[in-house]
Amino acid sequence: MRFSRKSKIDVYKRDNDYSLQLNRWILKPIAVWPESPTSSIIEKILSKIVRITCHSLIALTVIPSILYILFEEKDFRLKLKALGPTSHWLMGGMNYCSLLYQNKQIRKSIVHMETDWRIAKRENDREVMLKNARVGRVIAGVCALIMQGGVLAYIVARGISPTIVVIGNETVAIGRLPCPSYNKIVDTRFSPIYEIIFTLQVVCSIVVNNSTVGACGLAAVFTMHACGQLNIVMSRLEKLIENRRNDIIIQRKLANLVERHLRALRFISRMEIIMRQICLVELVGCTFNLCMLGYYTISQWHEESTNTLLAYSIVYTSMMFNIFIFCYIGELVTEQCKKVGEAAYMTNWYELPRKTVLGLILVIIRSNIVIKITAGKIFHMSIATFGNVIKTSIAYLNMLRTLTM
């Protein structure tokens, strides 16, 4: 008997770990993954050291780049060329701060998921949850692959495409940094300063990319878990009319169903709190960056190397995929919440006792009050919003071309 109980505990912990594993791998190296209550003092100190290091790397990349744009570079087109990489690193830094700020809420969501896995007694419920967990893992993995691959391609393209300049009577090949730096503080044009700053920016890119990828992965996993819980609610709605002659059993079923529904809605509400700041950063940042990447590709078609143009295309694709995932997740949550009310109405409610029907009416009314994933409580994240992002970025691109070309 003890062995059987231990096996059940191992199973639900294993399933919960399976759903969150990729996110933990991405966020733990940058000390964003919530600390366990049993973490030792040494682990907490190391976590704080990692966070300070990450903040320092972001500051050492973003601040010199902003100073370069404001005070060093005089050519307007070159200023625009520096804005894109700077905004990407700045977006990643803001996402990193947002994840740290919402660390307690993330921890509560993880505990909530673990509880859901523990109370899933039926095999059908576990299968539904595992199916959704697999989808969440795939989205998180693809997002990490595309985002990290796109930025890495850009960094490599910059590193292998030096700029040829004339200094005095000599022609010198100067390496290019992924993000421009203010040379009046530290001259990054020559070795070994260039190699040191380049390495620091590469490490910083891992931090900011992990922040964005981790946020996207968390949103995907949390959303698919919530969808799994709502699917379980809908499956139980279909079985509510079983034993309809026994009022006590039906009332218990309805009470269990409502409890599951409310748990899922509380989980979605917490997820919206976690994601609203990140979604706003991504919405504004991706709109700007898609515009700038299109401008760089068009304006520098005959100036840049093939490697750099290919890198621009990869980064453009990764940015578009990233904002699409956030918008798709918002659309999915909205639609899934509505489906619960539709499923309640489509049951044979007319065969149920009057009190049970009144309870179902409350479920339908609550389902009509849709919880939306928003960007800063301003924009609803949906497929329509994704279309608006693409249209807005193209409109800004045309305006920028008109002004500068």
SULMO-V270404 format. One line per field, one symbol per residue. phi: phi as a letter, one per 20 degrees, with the letter a starting at -180 (. if undefined). Layout:
BEGIN
phi=???
END
This chain:
BEGIN
phi=.ffffffffffffffffffdgfffffeffdmefgffgeffffffffffffffffffffffefffffffffdefdfffffffefggfffffgffffffffffegfffffffffffffffefeffffffffffffffffffffffffffffffffffffffecfeecddmdddcedfdegcfcfffecfefcfefgffffffffffffffffffffffffffffffffffffffgfffffeffflfedffffffffffffffffffffffffffffefffffffffffgffffffffffffdfddefffffffgfffgffffffffffffffffffffffffffffffffffeefgffffffffffffffefededdmmddefbfffgffffffffffffffffedd
END
